[in-house]
Amino acid sequence: MTRLRLALPVAAIAALALAVVPAPPGAAAAPPAEFTPVTAAYDVPMGKVVEGQFLSYNDFHGAIDPPTGSGAVVNASGTSTPAGGVEYLATWLKRLRAEASAEGRSTITAGAGDLIGATPLVSAAFHDEPTIELMNEIGLQVSSVGNHEFDEGVAELIRIQRGGCHPVDGCQDGDGYRGAAFTYLAANTIDKRTGLPILPPIEIKYVRGVPVGFIGMTLEGTPGIVNPAGIQNVRFTDEVTTANKWSKLLTAFGVKAQVLLLHEGGSQGSATPTPGVSDCTNFTGPIVPIVAGLRPEISIVISGHTHRFYTCKLPNSAGADTVVTSAGSNGQLVTDIDYSLDSRTGRFTGITARNVIVENGVPDGKGGWLRDAAGAYLRNPDTVDAAAKKVADKYRAAVAPIANEIVGSISADIVRTATPAGESPLGDVIADAQLAYTRPAGAQIALMNPGGIRADLDADQSSGGEAYGQVTYGEAFTVQPFNNLVVTQTLTGAQLKNVLEQQFAGFAGQTTQRILQVSAGLTYTWSASAAPGSKVSNLALNGTPIDPAANYLVTTNDFLANGGDGFSNLTQGTGRVTAPGFDVDALVAHLATGPIAPGPANRITTTP
């Protein structure tokens, strides 16, 4: 691609100069059409042009190890490219910085939230300190918070930023925890007592003397998708109002080039992005009206949350182009944003953005990738960053005895891909596991939120050298990484129906459709065309219609029981009993009775 040329400030040279990383051997496929750069041009410069580069990523979710199974590749235009893993992410960041440095450009590396939370065991076992240590190692400088940064509550997020040992578990790795070297921004997370953001709302960086302002925030809807217990003392404000408030302040202080780091996003119309995505064709989601309300000084929005990848332009409040980007998830992509600044006006004059795949495979020389005898992609040792690998290996070794313990087995891949009715084979298995776990407490029904299912169970995955179908504790934890409690409470039949009605937007304050996974024996039908509150019919347990006046013992995780994901009707339950251990323990106990087959995904049906 043709790059904008930038001048490099001396301070950036000292902080960011990195060795050029050699290209991998062999020849891989050409970049798919989704990665066509998007370009926006603004005013003709009135002064000297200063040039720079932003590198960004989002929704890393502690993906220290390369993703496996169906998530091992980035799929685009019929091409599958193995990607991800922190030692490969480090390599690609260094390579892109080196390219920029060779052209006289400085680099600022930024994130858009969910760096931590919903993480695999190698990070979660140490309260995500490994991920933060690795973000420091690979040169992250500034990031917004995301909703998952609040998974363990506000106090824990502040510890993650500032450092110090965990108040309960201490510093488990034995060498202390110094906190994040980068700055988390939280402009719209407001302390109810002080009325101020809990972390800095903005940060200013200088590119050869020209200031660039960063505003960072999570989505306003964060309270509905995290455990309410950890965020009782904060409120989350409107994205547009908050961004424009801080944009005005930055502008008043002479900062005219502004970047919004926003943990909210959009998506294309198909499950896999299709060619032409760079122009935002058929692009929808909360990010569209948010950008439409932004001040024109915010020329770049680095977004996230939807786990989709895109680089495109959307109109802002002045009708001008705002470049909007997202790098998918799990460190499998990096967004490379080149820009130019007018040193006199301080404004952006041009922006070009593209997504780059963090390839980790061995090219076969024919446009594809080498695999082992079991069909898994080979990892390329020539593109491993030694420094990042050293940090990651420290934690891998520490957690290996737990992670590689074989806890059960499955007969085939069990996936979280949902039917048109919203039910998945893995959702069935998890709901059945929680029902079996709480039957001693009298449970009759179990419900599971689909957002809490973070990965498939792949029969051929061999994290610790185990045989086909065997499942390790680490693999089970990757599926359910939240350490939620498992609770059983009494609901009337009428309350249960209202819980299921609350799966659909427009009923009892629900804003997003979320189909709960249900345990064996519970069946029902929902109608897409029926009015909110009347969508669910034929609700039965073991073939017997649910009696609105009867009591039923229903199991969920405590996230749902506390009203998470908008299920406020679940807070009406009575006689709550908490099972020992966590939700992953229920899954592990169920897998131990295996081999477990994929769920039938036929408990929920739908009609037009």
Phi, psi and omega in degrees: 000156175278129186254146170287145185260134185236154172268147186250119178291150183301318181299321180292324178300314182295323185275329193239358182297126183224153181292148176292130181265129182294150177289152180291154178289162178081184182232124177260176181294153177293152180304138180290169187297334180300341187258018171297130182297151171252141184230137175232134179244141182238217186293150173293132183300141176260342180231198179294141180271129176248135186239150182203180181221135166253135167248133185218156173206169186206162174054047179292323175052040175060028184281066181295314178277150175302136177301154182235177177061217182293340179271006184285343188237158167263121182259128178200131176053038179078005180251134177248123183240118177296133189206155172106174186104131191296327180288340174274322175302317178300318180298313182292323175298316179296319180297314181292323176295320181295320176300316180294317180299320179296336179261009176080028181245145175264160185236137168241128182255126189228154177235162181235038169091168185057038171293325180237171182089144185054046188254154174297168188300325183300334175260314186295328181297339180245030179054038175065012173300323177302319180296317180295318177300322179286325174298322175298316183296321185270003168094022174295138184245329182204145178207149167284160166282158171237179180297325183285345172296345181259010183301325179254015174096168184294316182299321180291322177299318179295323175296318178302320178289313192268336181100179184106154183287153179299137185295339180252310187266354179070201178261096191290336183273355174085357181236022176078174177222117187264358177090183182277130174283342175267168181257123169278132177251137184217062187298328185251018173253104193251127174293124183295332182281315185267338184076013183245157175299145182287337177223169182306141179275332186221162171214143179246127174247153180246132176245101184049047175089349180264125182283141173236126183260137176246131172247132183230139180198163173262177179288147179300331183279013181306319182302333182279351186232011171233164181296120184302336185298331185269356186232026185294335186259013178228162173230157184243125188262166182302136184295313184292312181301317182291314180300316182291327177300311182283333174298316178299319180294316178300316180298320179298331178267013174087012179262102187261344177260115188230143180235130176259120172264107191232121176274069173201153187204202181217189181202161175275172185286343182249163182296325176247130179306145183244160180307140183101358182299333182298337179263012176063025178298131181056035183267131182224173177125169183302333183297332184294305177292333177296310179299322181298339180262359186277149174296148184293342177298335177276092186270344181228132172240111175267112192246182181192209173080318183276352181062022175258156178248139180195153167221113186205184180237139175229150181283140176265193186295339178265003182081003180274166182284133167245128178282127184238129184227158169205142183252037176067237182200169171061025176066025180270350178220154170231135174268126180256111183245113174265143181211161173233147180236145172272115184295339181277312182269339182077011183259157170294138174249341178196145181220134173229131183228141176215153173264140182238131180282133176276077184296138176233004185269176177256113180299143179268002180081000181239015182092005179235204188221141180288147178231161176273184184297332180274357179095000179280146180292137174286142177269142185271109180292340182283347180244025176270131174275119187295321183293316178294320179297323180299315179294314181297319182295329177302315182281326176300316180294322182293325186264349187306316182302327178276313186297323186269003176292128179282123186248348182176195183208159177230155183270342181195172176304137176240112191254160178262008178293127187269151171287172174303336178278351176098009183256143180236153176302319180288325175301319176301313184297317181292318177298318178297322179297317181289327176294315179298323182293331185248009177300325176302336177270005177092010184300142179245336186217145172229143180234139181229135178281133184295331180292344178274000179258106195259351181199162174280164167259113183258122184296330183266003176291138183225071183296323182240023180082015183284163182285167177306132177088340178284142183242130177269165177299320180299322179291319177296319180294325178297328176291316182231085189264008192270348185053044173285151172283158177250119186237148177237133181216165182268129172234145171285164176302321179295319178294321178299317178297320179295327175299315181290326175295331182283003172290345190243138181301140177102355179243127175053039175085001180289137183248345185222138177288126178220113183269116178290143175276140189238150181280165181302137179105330179270127180224150174192170177236142172234148183250126179293329185269346181291157181291150175306135183093350181228024184277334188265132178219170177055039181283123185214156174237116183054038176086352180261126181304140177294129179272118182304331184267348183277161178261143179226139177268118189240131179257137171215176167280166184289337174302312178291317182298333178273006177097012180296157183059024177081008182270065181295335180294338178288343178285352181276355180295159181234162175063041184297132176237132181256127179284158177292151177077204186234175182298326178295331177294326176294318178296316180299316180299322180290317180298330180294343178270005188290184016285132180272132178271157175303144177297156185286340181054040180231017183275335180244131175237160182224152176232159179300000000 
